Amino acid sequence: MPKRVRTHVNPLSITHEFHFEGFGNDRPIFVDVGAYKGEFTEGLLAQFPDCNFVVFEIRRPIAEKLREKFADHENVVVFHGDAGLNFRNILEPCIAQGAQIKEIFVNFPDPWFKDRHKKRRFITTKFLNSCTDWLPAETEFIFQTDQEFLFNETKEYLAETPYEITEEFSKPPYDQTTDWEDAKVAEGKEIWRMRFKRL
């Protein structure tokens, strides 16, 4: 019987760090945080084959499947573990090579409903403020969720940082959806989306 993969993983319990020397070129980079099956990155890869892709997935077994999925693509790297802990380690060397971090997608993250668990979320005031030390101002985050309360609370986090919303929108970016979004839309649920960057 295959080992069961946990649905919810506390990122604060994962302390190992990764380092990356970069892609060795200055091609623009898309970042997919919490990629799961990788269908979102796969769709973007088909549209932007000359770009590089950094994929984060907290669960090791799923990350290993993603590595297999993208094994034939030298412009895709997959990391498992806590994306927040490793964000700077992975992306800063790419910036040093002249690459633009084009867009960072945070697609349908775990909402961590309980107040005591909110610090486990990927987008927090602390995380965004730490990004101002090294992430270029032109880098844009795209946040998507089917949880309206999480959408609104994330906007509250943004208000305490140098980041500002540039757009709230309805259509999937680049017409690319995820399996999770497809399932929620089929249930009749609304999807909440926004772009934000440091202005």
Secondary structure, 3 states (H helix, E strand, C coil): CCCCCCCCCCHHHCCCCCCCCCCCCCCCEEEEECCCCCHHHHHHHHHCCCCEEEEEECCHHHHHHHHHHCCCCCCEEEEECCHHHHHHHHHHHHHHCCCCEEEEEEECCCCCCCHHHHHHCCCCHHHHHHHCCCCCCCCEEEEEECCHHHHHHHHHHHCCCCEEEEEEECCCHHHCCCHHHHHHHHCCCCCEEEEEEEC
